Amino acid sequence: MDAYSLQAMTQMINAKKIEDIAKQVSDAIPPSLKSMATDLEDKTKTIVQRKLSQLDVVTREEFDVQTQVLLKTREKLAELEAKLAEVEAQLAENKSSE
């Protein structure tokens, strides 16, 4: 099956039909199995959260703040490098004129 045929077939299946199929499958799952899946999901989340809290990581907010600090620091460093180059040029000019 080529890419065009696959695309055409995909277009024939509309989103509503997919939703209906998903609902039918979900409704067919026994409640006890749904409960087990929910329990498994909850326990997995708890374990993952516990393990992540043990890692030496930062929050996204803290990362974004530090990124902004780094950008400002880089800008300041560029300014200072330009000023230093200017001062060095002036010193070199004064030495050559002596």
N, C-alpha and C positions, 0 to 999 in steps of 0.2 A: 504494500500500500504506500503510495507516494504522499508527500506532504500536502499536496492540494486535496487529495481524496480525504485525508484525515481531517483537514480543516473543514471541508464541506460537511463531513459526517458530524463533526463537533458542532457546527452551526445548526444542524438539524435538531440536535437535542437542546431544547430550551431550558432555561434556569428553573422554570416552574416544575417541569417534569423531574428534574434532579432533586428539587426540594421534596416533591411528593414521594419519590423513591426513598430518600433519606428518612422521611417521617415514617413510612411503612416499615423500614428496617428497624428504626428506633422503637416503634410500637410493638414489633414482634419480639423484641428482647424481653425476657422475663424480668420482673421487678427485682428479684433476688440478684440476678446477674448485673443489673443496673446499679444496685446498691453496692455490690462488690467492686464494680468499676469506680464508683464514686469514692469508696473507702480507699482503694488503691491510689487514686489520684490525690486524695487528701494526704495520705501517708507519704507519697512520693514528694509532694510539695513540701511537707514538713522536713523530710530528710534533706532535700536539696537546699532549703532555706538554712537549716542548721549547718550543713557543710559550707555553704557560701559565707555564713557569718564567721566561720572559723578561718577563712582565707583572709589574707591581708589585701583587701580591695577597698576601693572608695566608691561612693555613690556617684551616679551620673551627674548630679548637681555639683558635687565637689569637683569632679573631673572638669566640668564646663567652667567652673570658677577658676581652677588652676590653669586651664587653657587660656583664658582671658588674661590672667596675670602673666603668663609666659609671653603672650603677644605684646603686652605693654612693655615687658622687660626687654624684649627683642628690639622694639622701637627705640627705647631709651638707649640701649647699647649702640644701635646704629647712629643715633645722634651724638653720643659720646665719642664714637670712633671718628665721626666726621670732624668734630671739634678738635680731637687729638691730632688728626692729620693736618688740620689748619694750623694748629700751634706748632707742630713739627716743621711745617713748611715755612712759617714765620721765623722760627729759630734758624733753619737752614739758610734763609735769605739774609738774616742778620749776620750770621757767621761768614757768609760769602762776601758781604759788603765791608767787613772789617779789614 
